[in-house]
Amino acid sequence: MDGPSGSGKSSASRGVARALGLRYLDTGAMYRAITWWMLEHGVEVADAAAVAGRAGEPVLVIATDPDAPGVTADGRDVSAEIRTGEVTAAVSAVSAVPEVRARLVAEQRAIIGEGDIVVEGRDIGTVVAPGAPVKIYLTASPEARARRRTAELTGTTVEAQRAAMARRDTLDSTRKADPLVMAADAVELDTTELNLEEVVSEVLRLVKE
Ligand code: C5P
């Protein structure tokens, strides 16, 4: 399940995993955890060579239970820390570094290799699991995406979120390494007018097809 931020990927992926009794992997949380670690260790995130040089250092462990997602970095639970504005503002720069992607894609493939799973991200259908039996690309209008994200956060406005998301989308879709693009064989699902239950049942219908 790929798509931009605020498209409803996380809730939909978890809902689908629960309904099918499958594991769930939030690859964005892995990019966020490595970004948190770089910031925590004083690595200049705009310096791609500095990030590349330390990309292999943090030990990341990600949970795959849709009812108890979470991630640790060097043994510390950073599930809350990875959602801060500081990490969100830095994550696109860190995830554009090829050494970071190579490492995380290998770890994601190892987790996927352990059995059936719902995976959410930006490059799952194109790079991480091009042979996935079902590929969904979730979209929503910029307004709907900004409204959803604003409802999850405090102290922000729809306008501020819309601008922050547009910036992150541009960085994610124009980077050289594995940019955010829809896989040619993915089904596009526009969630602008749908609630979570409707998105999950549409995905389940596509899975059964
Ligand atoms: O999904 P989420 O918004 O948590 O992802 C955070 C960031 O991680 C994205 O903006 C993107 O830069 C990066 N990412 C990525 N590839 C993935 C998942 C996330 O580059 N598969």
Residues whose N, C-alpha, C, O or C-beta is under 5 A from the ligand:
A	BS01	C5P	S5 T27 G28 A29 Y31 V91 S92 S95 G121 R122 D123 R168 D172
